[in-house]
């Protein structure tokens, strides 16, 4: 578990120049938000991002795989150590990501 926390801290550091990046722990992993849109997360097999035209462009070598059983495929991040490319990818992905659904108000 500590490995995921360290990875989350490393990713946050790699993306720190962007601002507006946050993560929340979830089911043993982490979900990552940029300007309040989910772009990726840490799962059992590492850091993965949503499949968009941008993420495919930045990581043409990455093979889509589901982060966990029954999930939509995502792209394993292959440019984690390239701070600039990672930031550019996340920034460019933003317009391709769905907006967060507003939380339903309890009646």
Beta strands, then each sheet from edge to edge (+ up, - down):
strand 1: 21-26
strand 2: 29-34
strand 3: 37-43
strand 4: 46-49
strand 5: 64-66
strand 6: 73-76
sheet 1: 1+ 2- 3+ 4- 6+ 5-
end
